[in-house]
Amino acid sequence: MIITMASGATTKEINQVKEKIKELGYETKIFKGVKKTVIHVIGATDRERITLSVEPLPGVEKLTPILSPYKLGSREFHPENTVISVNGNLIGGDEIVIMAGPCSVESEEIVLKVAKEVKKAGAKILRGGAFKPRTSPYSFQGMGEKGLKILEQAREETGLSIITEVISEVDVPLIAKYADILQIGARNMQNYQLLKTVGRFNKPVLLKRGISATIEEWLMSAEYIQAEGNPDVILCERGIRTFESYTRYTLDISTIPVIKHLSHLPIIVDPSHPAGDGKYVPSLSRAAIAAGADGLLIEVHTDPTHALSDGKQSITPLAFQKLMDDLKNIAKIVGRKI
């Protein structure tokens, strides 16, 4: 059960509710937002008794019984769509936000060139990994803080916001100094300590779905971030592992309408990873926008053949420009814009 306190509820009123819940034999977790405080009653079973005891207390606005295990991400708790602002770019609203750039930061020259090209085509956010979790320990692992400084330079020169991946809770403070969005990769979707850590920072978090994760497991991972006080979670579908071998993964397009039904959180799609091959990226991108995605996360490189990571699934700036033209037309058909 969720107890929403009225705007302006005092600390005394909040503590009074907390003590009453304790008397009833339940624990609470308090989430303090900008305008309102929300109290989560943990393990509530006798909802009628809680309602009768708490509803009359001063400062209480409403009580909401929530049956789903993911409380804060559920539409039962928050019926309206959550819209997340990233330097004025609204993710989850009427506009579809495109994030694009190289898989990893390889050099200042490549990042700046790609940044300028994708911005010209209509992208609003530059992606690029400074810390890269790779399947092989011998693969390129990223440039670390030097890579973050290159991304920062690209932001200064183009005005694009920055999204980059966080792979360890130790690195969160450093990356949060540079990035506008903290990305949690598929491998770390259930790294709960990392999720808790990014939840304590005032930065939007993009949470990718694990390759074998169910939708409920994914939403529960988002709950870890929200439960630490960070409501700004962007879900990212990036393909799941199936028996099919012609693509790297299988893009679960059905996830988009399912998430829209279950949760108020925005959902974007990464078409590059499930494709595994740049020639499939445009088709998957078009399908995602038609299905209702709030944005895309696309890998773009000036020379995919010689990219240090995920070159095969990257597209060139020229291909990205053509794709953007297609996406703008599809966006109009579904009543949105890019």
matplotlib code that plots the C-alpha trace (Angstrom):
import matplotlib.pyplot as plt

x = [0.0, 1.1, 0.3, 0.5, 1.0, -0.6, 1.7, 3.0, 2.6, 4.8, 7.5, 5.4, 2.4, 4.7, 6.2, 2.7, 1.7, 4.9, 4.3, 0.7, 1.8, 4.4, 1.7, -0.3, 2.7, 4.2, 7.4, 7.5, 9.8, 9.6, 10.2, 10.5, 9.7, 10.0, 6.4, 5.0, 6.1, 5.1, 5.1, 5.3, 3.8, 5.9, 4.0, 0.6, -2.1, -5.0, -5.6, -9.0, -7.5, -4.7, -7.2, -9.4, -6.5, -4.4, -6.9, -8.2, -4.7, -3.7, -1.6, -2.8, -4.0, -4.8, -4.1, -3.5, -3.6, -1.1, -1.1, 1.9, 5.3, 6.8, 5.0, 6.7, 6.9, 3.3, 0.4, -1.6, 0.6, 1.2, -1.5, 0.0, 3.1, 6.3, 8.1, 11.8, 13.6, 17.2, 18.4, 15.1, 14.6, 11.5, 11.6, 8.2, 6.2, 4.9, 8.4, 10.5, 14.1, 16.9, 20.2, 23.1, 26.8, 29.7, 29.5, 32.7, 34.8, 37.8, 39.2, 38.3, 38.2, 35.6, 33.4, 33.3, 32.6, 29.8, 28.4, 28.1, 26.6, 24.0, 22.9, 22.5, 20.3, 18.1, 19.5, 19.3, 21.6, 25.1, 25.9, 29.4, 31.0, 34.0, 34.0, 33.1, 32.1, 33.2, 32.6, 36.4, 38.9, 41.2, 38.8, 38.9, 37.7, 37.2, 39.3, 37.9, 38.0, 39.8, 36.8, 34.4, 36.4, 36.0, 32.3, 32.2, 34.0, 31.5, 28.6, 30.3, 30.7, 27.4, 24.9, 24.0, 23.4, 25.5, 24.6, 27.3, 27.4, 28.2, 29.6, 30.7, 29.3, 32.8, 32.7, 29.3, 30.4, 33.0, 30.7, 27.9, 30.2, 30.2, 27.1, 23.5, 22.1, 23.6, 23.2, 23.0, 23.8, 22.1, 24.8, 24.2, 20.4, 20.4, 23.5, 21.4, 24.2, 24.9, 21.2, 21.0, 24.0, 22.7, 19.3, 21.0, 22.2, 20.1, 20.6, 18.2, 19.0, 18.6, 18.1, 18.6, 16.7, 18.9, 19.2, 17.3, 15.1, 11.3, 9.5, 8.6, 12.3, 13.2, 10.6, 11.7, 15.2, 13.9, 12.2, 15.6, 16.6, 13.3, 13.3, 16.5, 14.7, 15.4, 12.2, 13.8, 14.2, 14.1, 13.6, 15.5, 14.5, 17.7, 16.8, 16.5, 18.2, 16.2, 17.0, 17.4, 20.9, 20.5, 20.4, 22.5, 19.4, 15.7, 14.1, 10.9, 8.7, 5.8, 7.6, 6.7, 2.9, 3.2, 5.3, 3.0, 0.2, 2.0, 4.2, 4.3, 8.0, 9.2, 10.6, 13.1, 14.6, 18.2, 17.9, 21.7, 22.3, 19.4, 20.2, 23.9, 24.3, 23.9, 21.8, 18.9, 19.0, 16.8, 14.0, 14.0, 14.1, 11.1, 9.2, 10.0, 8.7, 5.5, 5.0, 5.1, 8.7, 9.6, 13.0, 15.9, 19.5, 21.5, 25.1, 26.7, 30.3, 32.2, 34.0, 32.1, 34.5, 37.4, 35.4, 37.1, 33.7, 30.4, 31.4, 29.3, 26.1, 26.9, 25.6, 27.3, 26.3, 24.9, 22.7, 21.6, 20.5, 18.4, 16.9, 16.0, 14.1, 12.0, 11.5, 10.1, 7.5, 6.5, 6.4, 3.8, 1.6, 1.5, 0.8, 4.2, 7.3, 11.1]
y = [0.0, 3.5, 6.5, 9.9, 12.9, 16.2, 18.9, 20.8, 18.0, 18.7, 16.4, 15.9, 14.7, 12.4, 10.9, 10.5, 8.3, 6.4, 5.7, 4.6, 2.1, 0.8, 0.3, -1.8, -4.1, -2.9, -1.3, 1.8, 3.3, 7.0, 8.7, 12.4, 14.1, 17.7, 18.5, 15.5, 12.7, 9.1, 6.4, 2.8, 0.3, -2.9, -6.2, -4.7, -7.4, -5.8, -2.9, -2.1, -1.7, 0.5, 2.7, 3.2, 4.0, 6.2, 8.0, 10.4, 11.5, 15.1, 15.6, 12.3, 12.9, 9.4, 5.7, 3.5, -0.3, -1.6, -5.3, -5.4, -6.2, -3.1, -0.3, 2.9, 2.0, 0.8, 2.7, 1.9, 4.3, 6.8, 6.7, 9.5, 9.0, 10.1, 12.7, 13.1, 16.3, 16.1, 19.6, 20.6, 17.4, 15.7, 11.9, 10.3, 13.2, 13.9, 14.2, 11.1, 11.6, 10.1, 9.2, 8.3, 8.0, 5.5, 2.4, 3.5, 6.7, 5.9, 9.3, 13.0, 13.2, 10.4, 11.5, 15.2, 14.3, 11.9, 14.3, 17.1, 14.7, 13.2, 16.6, 17.9, 14.9, 15.6, 13.6, 15.3, 13.1, 11.8, 8.2, 6.9, 4.5, 5.6, 2.5, -0.7, -4.0, -6.6, -10.3, -10.8, -9.4, -8.8, -6.5, -2.7, -1.6, 2.1, 5.3, 6.0, 9.6, 10.7, 9.4, 11.3, 14.5, 14.0, 13.6, 16.7, 18.6, 17.2, 18.6, 22.0, 22.2, 20.8, 21.3, 17.6, 16.0, 13.0, 9.4, 7.0, 3.7, 3.1, -0.4, -0.1, 1.8, 3.0, 5.0, 6.6, 9.9, 10.4, 9.6, 11.7, 14.7, 14.5, 12.6, 13.9, 10.3, 7.3, 4.1, 0.7, -2.0, -5.3, -7.2, -5.0, -5.0, -7.0, -5.6, -4.3, -2.5, -0.5, 0.2, 1.5, 3.7, 5.4, 5.8, 8.1, 10.5, 13.3, 12.1, 10.3, 6.6, 4.5, 0.9, -1.7, -5.0, -8.1, -10.6, -13.2, -11.0, -11.1, -7.8, -8.1, -8.7, -5.6, -3.4, -4.7, -3.6, -0.2, -0.3, -0.5, 2.8, 4.5, 3.2, 5.1, 8.4, 8.7, 8.7, 9.4, 6.0, 5.4, 1.8, 0.5, -2.7, -4.0, -7.5, -10.8, -14.1, -16.7, -19.7, -17.5, -17.1, -14.8, -11.8, -11.1, -11.0, -10.9, -7.5, -7.8, -5.2, -6.4, -5.1, -1.5, -1.7, -4.1, -1.6, 1.3, -0.7, -1.7, 1.2, 5.0, 5.0, 6.0, 3.3, 3.6, 1.0, 0.1, -1.4, -1.9, -4.7, -7.0, -6.5, -7.3, -6.0, -2.4, -3.3, -4.4, -1.3, 0.9, -1.7, -2.3, 1.4, 2.1, -0.8, 0.6, 4.1, 2.6, 0.5, 3.6, 3.8, 7.1, 7.2, 5.2, 4.6, 4.0, 3.2, 5.5, 5.5, 7.2, 4.0, 1.0, -1.5, -0.3, 0.5, -0.8, -2.2, -3.2, -1.9, -4.5, -3.2, 0.5, 2.6, 5.5, 9.2, 9.1, 6.1, 7.7, 10.8, 8.8, 6.8, 10.0, 11.2, 8.0, 8.2, 11.7, 10.6, 7.6, 9.9, 12.1, 9.0, 8.0, 11.5, 12.4, 14.3, 14.1]
z = [0.0, -0.8, 1.4, -0.4, 1.9, 0.9, -0.5, 2.5, 5.0, 8.0, 9.4, 12.4, 10.3, 8.3, 11.5, 13.0, 10.0, 10.3, 14.0, 13.3, 10.7, 13.1, 15.8, 13.2, 12.8, 9.5, 8.4, 6.2, 3.6, 2.9, -0.4, -0.3, -3.7, -4.7, -3.8, -1.9, 0.4, -0.3, 2.4, 1.3, 3.7, 3.4, 3.5, 4.0, 4.2, 6.3, 4.0, 5.4, 8.9, 7.6, 5.7, 8.7, 11.0, 8.7, 6.4, 9.1, 10.1, 9.3, 6.2, 4.5, 0.9, -0.2, 0.2, -2.8, -2.6, -5.1, -6.0, -8.4, -6.8, -8.5, -6.5, -7.6, -11.3, -11.5, -13.2, -10.1, -8.2, -11.0, -13.7, -15.8, -18.0, -16.4, -18.6, -17.8, -18.7, -19.8, -20.4, -21.8, -23.9, -22.7, -22.7, -22.5, -23.9, -27.4, -28.8, -29.7, -28.5, -30.5, -28.8, -31.1, -31.3, -31.2, -29.0, -27.3, -27.1, -29.3, -30.1, -29.9, -33.7, -34.1, -31.3, -32.4, -36.0, -35.1, -32.6, -35.2, -37.8, -35.6, -34.2, -37.8, -38.5, -35.4, -32.5, -29.1, -27.0, -27.7, -26.6, -26.1, -23.7, -21.7, -19.6, -21.6, -20.1, -22.8, -23.1, -23.6, -21.1, -24.1, -25.9, -25.8, -22.4, -23.0, -22.2, -18.7, -17.6, -20.7, -22.7, -20.4, -21.0, -24.8, -24.3, -22.3, -25.1, -27.6, -25.4, -25.2, -29.0, -30.1, -27.2, -27.2, -23.8, -22.9, -22.0, -21.0, -19.2, -15.5, -14.8, -11.1, -8.1, -7.4, -10.7, -10.3, -8.6, -11.4, -14.3, -12.7, -12.9, -16.7, -17.9, -18.2, -18.2, -16.4, -18.4, -16.7, -19.3, -19.7, -17.9, -14.8, -14.8, -11.6, -10.0, -7.1, -5.3, -8.5, -8.9, -5.4, -5.9, -9.1, -7.3, -4.8, -7.5, -9.0, -12.6, -14.9, -15.3, -18.5, -17.5, -20.2, -20.0, -19.4, -22.2, -20.2, -18.0, -17.8, -17.9, -14.3, -13.3, -15.3, -13.6, -10.2, -11.1, -11.9, -8.5, -6.8, -8.4, -7.5, -4.0, -3.3, -4.2, -7.9, -9.9, -13.3, -14.8, -18.5, -19.6, -22.6, -24.6, -26.3, -27.3, -25.5, -26.0, -28.0, -30.1, -33.3, -34.6, -37.6, -35.4, -32.3, -30.1, -30.7, -30.4, -28.3, -29.9, -27.8, -24.7, -25.8, -25.5, -22.5, -20.6, -21.6, -20.0, -16.8, -16.1, -16.3, -17.0, -20.5, -22.7, -25.5, -27.8, -28.7, -32.2, -32.7, -30.2, -31.2, -34.9, -34.6, -38.1, -39.3, -42.2, -39.9, -37.7, -39.8, -40.0, -36.3, -35.6, -37.7, -36.1, -32.6, -33.4, -35.0, -31.8, -29.5, -28.3, -26.7, -28.2, -29.8, -28.8, -32.0, -32.6, -35.2, -36.3, -39.1, -40.1, -38.7, -40.2, -38.1, -34.9, -31.7, -30.4, -32.0, -35.5, -37.3, -35.8, -36.2, -39.0, -40.8, -40.3, -43.9, -43.1, -39.9, -41.7, -44.1, -41.2, -39.4, -42.4, -42.3, -38.6, -38.8, -41.2, -39.0, -36.0, -37.7, -38.6, -34.9, -33.7, -32.4, -33.6, -33.8]

ax = plt.figure().add_subplot(projection="3d")
ax.plot(x, y, z, "-o")
ax.set_aspect("equal")
plt.show()
